[in-house]
Every structure is written in structure tokens, then in C-alpha cells.
């Protein structure tokens, strides 16, 4: 057998194994993060058990970021299919996960008046882009106090009140088109001098030891922004801080409305998930948010219930990879009988969803592991987009 072909087959097998592991890890993380969130919410913040639960939650968030990096580094991820994502909600969720990297006296602030900014791309690309830049910002704070601010705005409203000494346009910002989104990541850390700023985009350049970093974070971010036809620039002042500004063409922008996210009207929901622990976690999240939920472990049961009570449910939430009929097949069957019933599709590996899903209307993708916040965000997004 040709050596190149043999290596190609090995990489394909590695990619398949990675996807399987990521899916299983994310299902387990759904339970770990879900139950730890319930404990953090319910326990007295002054109690020892609250500290235990908080540490479990932080460890879960750190594991999730590691899994995202594994997905990004997998060669198979380069063939991941695009999905439609709300950039605002994805960035908000990432900012919550990254809280676990902060030291005492350090904070992450998320600021936006954009409720929905839709962009079609592989999920891992957006996660990797924001994760790399925010982690760079956190590391610039060192051991001291400081703040990282993630701001999302319409490009026409993206003015900065901070003046920086140095600026480098790594990829020229595109001419303003409508709509166009601005993502700004600002830190109050060590900043850069002109030498470091000029070297920062170089492969493997880092101001930290090789044991602490690869020096690929900014380079990867530049590659992703270029792929998305966006622009990226850095402004910095040594010893004062740095701002990284990204502009991205998006499909639509909807600004925040008066109704808060948490006030989503109670809904009647059919939940389909084959893993008992994950099903119970998501069921608990939904019930705590005030919804009425019927939960089943497979698609065939779901179809029977829907056909017996065709007007009972406001929406269906289903896993993608299940025993028996999978999420794709279930959605196809539902659409034959219920053309406009909203469906939320959950998956631990959204980059490999079937292309045929793009043909369905009123379908929303929710990446695993799921938290109460991103579940609420998705339900609110559905209401806003009607």
C-alpha cells in the first residue's frame, strides 16, 4: 500500500475517533456542568459545599475548553460543515467558561446591545478565535488585578474611548457593509512595545516560556478571520493594556429589545435524549425555567407522542446522535407532519451535522455541553426571530 494513502487512512481513523470521543465527553460534561450549576445556584455562597461545587464547575469549564482545542487541532475538523450560529450568544457562553482562568481580583466583562448576529461557519472556528484572543488577554494580566472586556457591537457603533500609542492592522478591516459586526477584546494588562507588537503575528512567537505556550494563538486567530473575510487589528500601550478589534460580515443583526432574556414565555416542550443523565439534566434546567416538559429516550416514542397530541407542544428539543432513528431522521419525520413546529437540535459535534438540515426552516442548533444560560439564550433567540 502506498505510504501516503496509508497515512491518509490513519488520519481519517484518528479524526473519526476524535469525533466519537468529543461527542462522549460533551455528553458527560452536560451532566457535570448541569448538576454543578444547580448546586452553585442553590447553596449558600458562604458554605464549604458551595466552594466544592464551584470548583467542580470551574474544572468542567476548563475541560470544555481543552475539548474545543482538541477539536480545533484535529485534521478532520477542517472538513467540518458550516452551521448557522448566533455570534452574540456563542461569545457570551465562552466568556462564562473562561471565568475559571481568572485569579482573585481579575474579571471578565461582557458588553453588547446586539441580541442576535447570525453567521454561518464551523462552530469550532468561532470558539477557537474568541478563546485564543481572550486567553491571551487574561494571560497579559499576569498575577495582578485587572479586567478583560469583550464588547460586541454594530461596526457603525464601535468607537473606543481609550487612546493607545501603537496600532497594527494585521488584516485590513473590510469596507463597511450592512450588516457588519465588531468584536472588541480589551485588557488592562502589560501591553506591548513596538518590537513585541511587530513580532506578535509570527508563528511560534511568544513572550512566555515554551512550556507555557505555543505562540500560535494569534496566528490561528488571524487565519480564521481571513477565512471569514473579516479584518483584525491590535492597539496597545506598554504597561497599560491592549485592544484587539475584529470586524466580520454577518447575515443579520438584531439589537436588544426591552424584554429581558430570562422572561421567555413558558412553553410546552418535548425533549428527546437517549442518555438518562443528560436527559434528566436538561429536563431539570427547563423545569426550573418554568417550562412544561415531557421527556423521552428515543425518536420513535417522540413521533408517537407528537402524532397522538399534534397541538400539545410548542417545540421539540432533540439530540442528534441517538440509538434507533437519529436526530436527522427524526427531524425529517417531524417535518412531514408538522411543517412549522420549532425544533432545537443538540449535538456535541455541530461541525459534522448533515447538510440536509439546511433545508429545514424553524430549526436551531444548540452545541453540547448545554448550560442553563445557553439554553435560555437559544429559546429567547427563537422568540426574537419569529
LOBAKE-152605 format. One record per residue (C-alpha): residue number from 1; y, z, x. Coordinates in pm, 1 decimal. Each point is the difference from the previous one (the first is absolute). Last residue first. Example, Ala and Ser with C-alpha at 12.3 -4.5 7.8 and 13.67 -1.06 7.14 Angstrom:
REM residues 2
+-----+----------+----------+----------+
: num :        y :        z :        x :
+-----+----------+----------+----------+
:   2 :   -106.0 :    714.0 :   1367.0 :
:   1 :   -344.0 :     66.0 :   -137.0 :
+-----+----------+----------+----------+
END
This chain:
REM residues 386
+-----+----------+----------+----------+
: num :        y :        z :        x :
+-----+----------+----------+----------+
: 386 :   3489.9 :   1468.2 :  -4020.2 :
: 385 :     81.5 :     52.0 :    369.9 :
: 384 :    145.1 :    349.6 :    -38.7 :
: 383 :   -302.0 :    134.8 :   -186.2 :
: 382 :   -244.1 :   -135.5 :    256.8 :
: 381 :    209.3 :    143.5 :    282.4 :
: 380 :    -10.9 :    340.1 :   -167.5 :
: 379 :   -381.2 :     -9.0 :    -11.3 :
: 378 :     -7.3 :   -110.0 :    365.0 :
: 377 :    239.6 :    274.7 :    107.9 :
: 376 :   -196.6 :    264.9 :   -188.4 :
: 375 :   -318.2 :   -106.9 :    184.2 :
: 374 :    194.4 :    -10.0 :    326.9 :
: 373 :    116.0 :    357.5 :    -58.1 :
: 372 :   -329.6 :    146.5 :   -120.0 :
: 371 :   -166.1 :   -130.3 :    315.0 :
: 370 :   -251.6 :   -282.7 :     27.6 :
: 369 :   -205.1 :    -80.5 :    310.0 :
: 368 :    -15.7 :   -284.7 :    -82.7 :
: 367 :    230.8 :   -294.9 :    -69.8 :
: 366 :    128.8 :    -59.7 :   -356.1 :
: 365 :     12.8 :   -365.5 :   -111.1 :
: 364 :    161.9 :    -94.9 :   -331.8 :
: 363 :   -116.0 :   -258.0 :   -256.4 :
: 362 :    219.7 :    -93.1 :   -297.8 :
: 361 :    -74.8 :   -369.7 :     54.6 :
: 360 :   -320.0 :   -131.3 :    156.3 :
: 359 :    -19.9 :   -312.1 :    217.8 :
: 358 :     70.6 :    191.7 :    321.6 :
: 357 :   -329.5 :    183.0 :    -51.8 :
: 356 :   -183.9 :   -324.8 :     81.3 :
: 355 :     85.2 :     47.8 :    368.0 :
: 354 :   -249.8 :    288.1 :     12.0 :
: 353 :    114.5 :    316.6 :    170.7 :
: 352 :    -41.5 :     18.3 :    375.8 :
: 351 :    337.4 :    139.9 :    105.4 :
: 350 :    -23.3 :    273.2 :   -263.1 :
: 349 :   -258.0 :    198.2 :    196.4 :
: 348 :    -37.9 :    344.7 :   -160.1 :
: 347 :     41.9 :   -152.5 :   -342.8 :
: 346 :    137.8 :    100.1 :   -339.1 :
: 345 :     81.8 :   -262.5 :   -264.2 :
: 344 :    250.2 :    101.5 :   -266.6 :
: 343 :    -41.3 :   -198.9 :   -322.0 :
: 342 :    248.5 :    -63.6 :   -280.6 :
: 341 :   -156.8 :   -143.0 :   -321.2 :
: 340 :    162.1 :   -341.2 :    -56.1 :
: 339 :   -294.2 :   -237.2 :    -52.3 :
: 338 :   -247.3 :    249.4 :   -142.7 :
: 337 :   -331.8 :   -168.6 :    -84.3 :
: 336 :    -52.9 :   -252.4 :    282.0 :
: 335 :    238.3 :    200.5 :    219.1 :
: 334 :   -230.4 :    300.2 :    -12.8 :
: 333 :   -297.1 :   -206.3 :    118.1 :
: 332 :    195.0 :   -142.5 :    296.2 :
: 331 :    131.6 :    346.6 :     86.0 :
: 330 :   -354.2 :    137.1 :      1.9 :
: 329 :   -120.9 :   -280.8 :    227.9 :
: 328 :    277.2 :     68.5 :    252.3 :
: 327 :    -54.7 :    374.8 :    -20.3 :
: 326 :   -369.0 :    -23.2 :     79.8 :
: 325 :   -289.2 :    -36.5 :   -244.1 :
: 324 :   -297.8 :    216.7 :     86.6 :
: 323 :    101.5 :    248.4 :    269.5 :
: 322 :    370.4 :      9.6 :     72.3 :
: 321 :    252.2 :   -147.5 :    246.1 :
: 320 :    328.3 :    -66.6 :   -182.1 :
: 319 :     73.5 :    333.2 :   -168.7 :
: 318 :    148.8 :     -9.4 :   -346.8 :
: 317 :    304.8 :    128.8 :   -186.7 :
: 316 :     22.8 :   -140.9 :   -353.3 :
: 315 :    311.8 :      5.6 :   -218.5 :
: 314 :    149.2 :    102.7 :   -334.0 :
: 313 :   -340.4 :     86.1 :   -146.4 :
: 312 :   -117.4 :     46.8 :   -360.4 :
: 311 :     70.8 :   -343.4 :   -147.6 :
: 310 :   -335.5 :   -171.7 :     74.7 :
: 309 :   -215.9 :    305.5 :    -79.8 :
: 308 :   -363.9 :   -124.5 :     -0.9 :
: 307 :     83.6 :   -289.2 :    231.3 :
: 306 :    182.5 :    223.7 :    246.7 :
: 305 :   -278.6 :    260.5 :     -0.1 :
: 304 :   -273.8 :   -257.8 :     59.5 :
: 303 :    203.5 :   -166.3 :    276.4 :
: 302 :     53.1 :    333.6 :    177.7 :
: 301 :   -369.4 :     85.3 :    -19.2 :
: 300 :    -81.0 :   -334.3 :    164.6 :
: 299 :    264.2 :     55.7 :    268.0 :
: 298 :   -144.5 :    320.1 :    140.8 :
: 297 :     59.0 :    375.5 :     39.3 :
: 296 :    210.2 :     79.2 :   -307.0 :
: 295 :    320.8 :    199.3 :    -53.6 :
: 294 :    192.9 :     39.5 :   -325.2 :
: 293 :    356.1 :    112.3 :     64.4 :
: 292 :    293.2 :    129.8 :   -203.6 :
: 291 :    309.4 :     18.2 :    221.2 :
: 290 :    220.1 :    304.0 :     64.5 :
: 289 :     50.0 :    -23.8 :    376.7 :
: 288 :   -260.2 :    273.0 :     52.0 :
: 287 :   -245.7 :   -215.7 :   -196.8 :
: 286 :     65.6 :   -296.0 :    230.8 :
: 285 :    -42.0 :    195.9 :    323.4 :
: 284 :   -314.2 :    171.6 :   -135.6 :
: 283 :   -158.6 :   -334.2 :    -91.0 :
: 282 :     85.4 :   -130.7 :    347.5 :
: 281 :   -182.3 :    290.0 :    165.0 :
: 280 :   -293.4 :     -8.6 :   -244.6 :
: 279 :    -58.4 :   -371.4 :     59.8 :
: 278 :     23.2 :     46.0 :    377.9 :
: 277 :   -258.3 :    281.6 :     -5.1 :
: 276 :   -238.0 :   -187.7 :   -231.8 :
: 275 :     10.0 :   -335.1 :    177.9 :
: 274 :    -45.8 :   -290.0 :   -243.6 :
: 273 :    360.7 :    -26.6 :   -119.1 :
: 272 :    125.1 :   -141.0 :   -333.6 :
: 271 :    291.3 :    181.4 :   -168.0 :
: 270 :    101.2 :    -92.2 :   -357.7 :
: 269 :    353.5 :    121.5 :    -64.0 :
: 268 :    193.0 :    111.0 :   -308.7 :
: 267 :    357.5 :     36.4 :    118.0 :
: 266 :    261.9 :    270.9 :     23.2 :
: 265 :    349.0 :   -147.0 :     55.7 :
: 264 :    107.5 :    -13.7 :    365.3 :
: 263 :    252.2 :    279.5 :     50.9 :
: 262 :    -88.6 :     64.2 :    365.9 :
: 261 :    163.4 :   -323.7 :    110.7 :
: 260 :    343.2 :    100.3 :   -125.2 :
: 259 :    168.8 :   -195.3 :   -283.7 :
: 258 :    349.9 :   -104.0 :    109.6 :
: 257 :   -111.5 :   -327.6 :    157.7 :
: 256 :    -50.8 :    -58.2 :    370.1 :
: 255 :     67.7 :   -354.2 :    118.1 :
: 254 :   -235.8 :   -290.1 :    -59.0 :
: 253 :    -56.1 :   -247.8 :    283.4 :
: 252 :   -216.4 :   -312.4 :    -13.0 :
: 251 :   -198.1 :   -236.7 :    222.3 :
: 250 :    103.9 :    138.8 :    336.7 :
: 249 :    170.7 :   -140.2 :    312.6 :
: 248 :    -11.2 :    271.6 :    263.8 :
: 247 :    275.1 :    159.1 :    208.1 :
: 246 :    -91.8 :    268.0 :    252.6 :
: 245 :    240.0 :    246.6 :    161.3 :
: 244 :   -102.0 :    239.8 :    277.2 :
: 243 :    251.0 :    278.8 :     62.4 :
: 242 :      0.0 :    223.0 :    305.9 :
: 241 :    129.9 :    342.1 :     98.4 :
: 240 :    254.0 :    213.6 :    180.8 :
: 239 :   -117.3 :     59.9 :    359.2 :
: 238 :     50.0 :   -369.5 :     88.0 :
: 237 :    160.1 :   -197.2 :   -282.2 :
: 236 :   -208.1 :   -253.9 :   -189.4 :
: 235 :     -4.3 :   -305.7 :   -224.6 :
: 234 :   -323.1 :   -198.4 :    -35.9 :
: 233 :    -47.2 :   -327.6 :   -189.9 :
: 232 :   -265.6 :   -163.3 :   -216.1 :
: 231 :     -4.1 :   -317.6 :   -210.5 :
: 230 :   -238.7 :   -134.4 :   -260.8 :
: 229 :   -220.8 :   -305.7 :    -36.2 :
: 228 :   -300.2 :    221.9 :    -93.1 :
: 227 :   -193.5 :   -108.4 :    310.9 :
: 226 :    307.0 :     80.7 :    210.5 :
: 225 :     15.4 :    349.8 :   -149.4 :
: 224 :   -370.1 :     48.4 :     80.7 :
: 223 :     39.2 :   -114.2 :    361.1 :
: 222 :    305.1 :    220.3 :     54.7 :
: 221 :   -191.1 :    300.6 :   -134.7 :
: 220 :   -290.3 :    -70.9 :    237.3 :
: 219 :    240.7 :     -9.3 :    296.7 :
: 218 :    166.9 :    320.6 :   -117.3 :
: 217 :   -327.9 :    194.0 :     -7.6 :
: 216 :   -169.8 :   -161.3 :    301.9 :
: 215 :    104.8 :    248.3 :    271.1 :
: 214 :   -351.9 :    142.0 :     11.1 :
: 213 :     94.7 :    367.6 :    -37.9 :
: 212 :    -83.0 :    357.8 :    104.5 :
: 211 :   -249.9 :    -55.8 :    282.3 :
: 210 :    214.6 :   -283.5 :    136.9 :
: 209 :    279.6 :    252.2 :     49.9 :
: 208 :    311.0 :    -35.6 :   -213.5 :
: 207 :    299.7 :   -230.1 :     59.8 :
: 206 :   -209.3 :   -292.5 :   -115.6 :
: 205 :    -32.4 :   -369.5 :     88.2 :
: 204 :   -345.7 :   -131.2 :    -91.2 :
: 203 :    131.6 :   -341.1 :   -112.9 :
: 202 :    377.0 :    -28.1 :     29.5 :
: 201 :    217.3 :     68.8 :   -305.6 :
: 200 :    142.0 :    321.7 :    155.6 :
: 199 :    102.7 :   -153.1 :    336.4 :
: 198 :    356.2 :    -93.3 :   -101.4 :
: 197 :     52.1 :    330.0 :   -183.4 :
: 196 :   -141.3 :    200.7 :    292.5 :
: 195 :    243.0 :   -162.3 :    244.2 :
: 194 :    299.1 :     22.5 :   -237.5 :
: 193 :    -43.1 :    372.6 :    -57.9 :
: 192 :   -204.8 :    127.3 :   -290.4 :
: 191 :     20.9 :    267.7 :   -270.6 :
: 190 :   -131.7 :    355.4 :     45.7 :
: 189 :    -47.9 :     83.3 :   -366.4 :
: 188 :    215.8 :      5.4 :   -312.1 :
: 187 :   -213.5 :   -264.1 :   -168.3 :
: 186 :     68.6 :   -296.5 :   -226.3 :
: 185 :   -244.2 :   -238.7 :   -168.3 :
: 184 :    172.4 :   -264.6 :   -215.6 :
: 183 :   -187.7 :   -233.2 :   -232.8 :
: 182 :    221.7 :   -273.4 :   -149.2 :
: 181 :   -131.5 :   -221.2 :   -281.0 :
: 180 :     96.4 :   -356.1 :    -91.5 :
: 179 :     15.0 :   -145.9 :   -350.9 :
: 178 :    186.1 :   -226.6 :      0.0 :
: 177 :     55.4 :   -150.7 :    339.4 :
: 176 :    209.0 :    138.1 :    279.8 :
: 175 :    -39.1 :   -208.4 :    312.3 :
: 174 :   -290.9 :    134.6 :    198.2 :
: 173 :     48.2 :    283.5 :    250.0 :
: 172 :    -50.6 :   -122.8 :    353.9 :
: 171 :   -322.6 :    140.8 :    152.3 :
: 170 :     43.1 :    259.5 :    275.1 :
: 169 :    371.8 :     43.5 :    -63.1 :
: 168 :     99.0 :    262.0 :    258.6 :
: 167 :    285.8 :    246.3 :    -47.3 :
: 166 :    161.8 :    261.2 :    223.4 :
: 165 :    277.4 :    256.5 :    -48.5 :
: 164 :    -89.1 :    102.6 :   -356.3 :
: 163 :    236.9 :     73.8 :   -289.5 :
: 162 :   -146.8 :    182.7 :   -300.0 :
: 161 :    121.8 :    -60.6 :   -356.4 :
: 160 :   -246.0 :   -285.2 :    -49.6 :
: 159 :     34.9 :   -267.1 :   -269.5 :
: 158 :   -305.9 :   -144.0 :   -172.6 :
: 157 :    139.8 :    -71.1 :   -348.5 :
: 156 :    -24.6 :   -381.5 :     14.6 :
: 155 :   -347.8 :     28.6 :    155.8 :
: 154 :   -116.5 :    189.4 :   -309.0 :
: 153 :   -112.4 :    339.2 :    116.7 :
: 152 :   -282.5 :    200.9 :    152.0 :
: 151 :     84.4 :    295.5 :    223.8 :
: 150 :   -244.7 :    191.7 :    216.1 :
: 149 :    174.3 :    290.5 :    171.9 :
: 148 :   -147.1 :    190.9 :    293.9 :
: 147 :    148.8 :    340.9 :     74.0 :
: 146 :     31.2 :    238.9 :    288.3 :
: 145 :   -109.3 :    325.2 :    161.1 :
: 144 :   -145.4 :      6.3 :    347.4 :
: 143 :   -342.9 :    -68.1 :    147.2 :
: 142 :     54.6 :   -372.8 :     38.9 :
: 141 :    221.9 :   -159.1 :   -264.8 :
: 140 :    -81.4 :   -344.5 :    144.9 :
: 139 :   -362.4 :     54.6 :   -105.2 :
: 138 :    107.4 :      9.0 :   -365.4 :
: 137 :    187.3 :   -331.0 :     35.9 :
: 136 :   -297.5 :   -167.5 :    170.1 :
: 135 :   -221.4 :    135.3 :   -281.7 :
: 134 :    242.9 :   -151.5 :   -252.1 :
: 133 :    -11.8 :   -341.7 :    169.4 :
: 132 :   -379.0 :    -15.9 :     33.8 :
: 131 :    -69.2 :    128.0 :   -353.0 :
: 130 :    250.0 :   -237.6 :   -159.0 :
: 129 :   -151.9 :   -314.5 :    154.1 :
: 128 :   -362.3 :    119.3 :    -18.8 :
: 127 :     27.6 :     82.2 :   -371.3 :
: 126 :    171.4 :   -332.9 :    -75.9 :
: 125 :   -263.8 :   -193.6 :    191.8 :
: 124 :   -292.7 :    202.3 :   -134.8 :
: 123 :     76.4 :    -97.2 :   -360.2 :
: 122 :    -37.6 :   -375.5 :     68.6 :
: 121 :    311.2 :   -176.3 :   -135.1 :
: 120 :    178.7 :    -76.8 :   -327.4 :
: 119 :    331.3 :    182.4 :    -44.4 :
: 118 :    142.4 :    177.4 :   -303.8 :
: 117 :    302.0 :    227.6 :     26.7 :
: 116 :     -3.0 :    253.6 :   -283.6 :
: 115 :    193.8 :    326.9 :    -34.9 :
: 114 :    286.7 :    -81.6 :    234.5 :
: 113 :    264.5 :    275.2 :     16.4 :
: 112 :   -152.4 :    127.3 :    319.9 :
: 111 :    -14.9 :    291.2 :    244.4 :
: 110 :   -307.1 :    160.5 :    159.1 :
: 109 :     77.7 :    292.4 :    230.6 :
: 108 :   -242.9 :    109.9 :    269.7 :
: 107 :     56.3 :    343.7 :    152.7 :
: 106 :    -29.3 :    188.4 :    329.6 :
: 105 :     73.7 :    373.3 :     39.6 :
: 104 :   -364.3 :     92.5 :     53.6 :
: 103 :   -193.5 :   -299.6 :    130.1 :
: 102 :    -61.7 :   -320.1 :   -193.1 :
: 101 :   -321.3 :   -204.7 :     15.5 :
: 100 :   -122.5 :    128.5 :   -339.8 :
:  99 :    308.5 :   -141.2 :   -171.9 :
:  98 :   -140.1 :   -344.9 :     81.2 :
:  97 :   -205.6 :     -6.8 :   -318.2 :
:  96 :    305.5 :     52.5 :   -222.3 :
:  95 :    195.0 :   -274.4 :    180.1 :
:  94 :   -296.8 :   -232.4 :    -48.7 :
:  93 :      3.9 :     60.6 :   -377.0 :
:  92 :    371.9 :    -76.0 :    -21.2 :
:  91 :    -46.1 :   -316.0 :    208.0 :
:  90 :   -278.0 :   -128.3 :   -229.0 :
:  89 :    202.7 :     87.7 :   -309.6 :
:  88 :    308.8 :   -186.3 :    116.9 :
:  87 :   -195.4 :   -301.9 :    126.5 :
:  86 :   -164.6 :    -57.5 :   -339.7 :
:  85 :   -299.3 :   -207.8 :    100.9 :
:  84 :   -149.7 :   -334.9 :   -110.5 :
:  83 :   -320.9 :    -66.6 :    192.5 :
:  82 :    -70.2 :   -238.5 :    286.3 :
:  81 :   -353.6 :    -60.2 :    120.0 :
:  80 :   -121.9 :    145.3 :    327.1 :
:  79 :    -98.8 :   -257.9 :    264.7 :
:  78 :    179.2 :    184.0 :    279.9 :
:  77 :   -174.7 :    317.2 :   -111.1 :
:  76 :   -324.9 :   -137.8 :    140.7 :
:  75 :    129.0 :     60.0 :    350.8 :
:  74 :     12.8 :    373.1 :    -74.1 :
:  73 :    310.8 :    152.7 :    157.2 :
:  72 :    186.8 :     31.7 :   -329.6 :
:  71 :   -296.5 :    154.6 :   -178.0 :
:  70 :    -47.5 :    252.4 :    279.1 :
:  69 :    373.0 :     81.4 :    -15.6 :
:  68 :    -18.6 :     60.3 :   -374.7 :
:  67 :   -301.1 :    227.0 :     56.9 :
:  66 :    200.6 :    203.3 :    251.2 :
:  65 :    285.5 :     34.9 :   -251.3 :
:  64 :   -248.2 :    123.2 :   -261.5 :
:  63 :   -142.0 :    254.3 :    244.2 :
:  62 :    349.3 :    138.6 :     56.9 :
:  61 :     57.2 :     26.3 :   -375.9 :
:  60 :   -330.9 :    185.5 :    -41.9 :
:  59 :     85.4 :    238.3 :    284.8 :
:  58 :    332.5 :     74.5 :   -171.0 :
:  57 :   -176.3 :     71.8 :   -330.4 :
:  56 :   -251.2 :    233.0 :    166.2 :
:  55 :    288.1 :    177.8 :    176.9 :
:  54 :    184.2 :     42.1 :   -329.2 :
:  53 :   -312.9 :    144.4 :   -165.3 :
:  52 :    -41.6 :    259.8 :    276.7 :
:  51 :    369.6 :     91.2 :    -11.9 :
:  50 :    -21.5 :     41.0 :   -379.7 :
:  49 :   -308.5 :    220.5 :     51.1 :
:  48 :    207.2 :    234.8 :    220.0 :
:  47 :    244.4 :     58.1 :   -283.3 :
:  46 :    378.0 :    -42.0 :     15.6 :
:  45 :     -3.5 :   -345.0 :   -161.4 :
:  44 :   -182.9 :    153.8 :   -301.9 :
:  43 :   -274.3 :   -243.9 :    -94.6 :
:  42 :      8.3 :   -259.2 :   -279.4 :
:  41 :    165.8 :   -303.4 :    160.5 :
:  40 :   -159.5 :     45.4 :    343.3 :
:  39 :   -337.4 :     51.1 :   -170.1 :
:  38 :     30.0 :   -313.1 :   -215.2 :
:  37 :    109.4 :   -198.5 :    306.6 :
:  36 :   -303.2 :    124.8 :    194.7 :
:  35 :   -220.6 :   -124.0 :   -284.9 :
:  34 :    152.8 :   -348.2 :      2.9 :
:  33 :     27.1 :    -40.6 :    376.2 :
:  32 :   -364.6 :     90.5 :     61.5 :
:  31 :   -124.5 :   -187.9 :   -307.5 :
:  30 :    182.8 :   -324.2 :     77.7 :
:  29 :    -91.4 :     47.0 :    366.6 :
:  28 :   -367.9 :    -39.5 :    -87.8 :
:  27 :     68.9 :   -331.3 :   -174.3 :
:  26 :    223.2 :   -108.6 :    288.4 :
:  25 :   -272.0 :     73.6 :    254.6 :
:  24 :   -255.7 :   -202.4 :   -196.6 :
:  23 :    228.7 :   -305.2 :    -28.5 :
:  22 :    106.8 :     23.7 :    364.4 :
:  21 :   -364.1 :     22.4 :    109.4 :
:  20 :    -94.5 :   -310.3 :   -198.0 :
:  19 :    298.8 :   -195.3 :    128.7 :
:  18 :    -80.8 :    101.6 :    359.3 :
:  17 :   -364.8 :   -105.6 :    -38.0 :
:  16 :    105.1 :   -342.3 :   -130.1 :
:  15 :    247.7 :    -42.0 :    288.2 :
:  14 :   -260.9 :    104.4 :    255.5 :
:  13 :   -246.2 :   -251.6 :   -146.3 :
:  12 :    264.1 :   -273.3 :     26.0 :
:  11 :     76.3 :    104.9 :    356.8 :
:  10 :   -367.7 :    -19.2 :     92.5 :
:   9 :    -30.0 :   -341.4 :   -164.9 :
:   8 :    296.8 :   -128.3 :    201.2 :
:   7 :   -149.0 :    138.9 :    320.3 :
:   6 :   -325.9 :   -185.3 :    -68.2 :
:   5 :    189.4 :   -319.2 :    -78.8 :
:   4 :    195.0 :     29.3 :    325.5 :
:   3 :   -323.8 :     59.3 :    195.5 :
:   2 :   -173.5 :   -308.0 :   -146.6 :
:   1 :   -349.9 :     88.7 :   -124.4 :
+-----+----------+----------+----------+
END
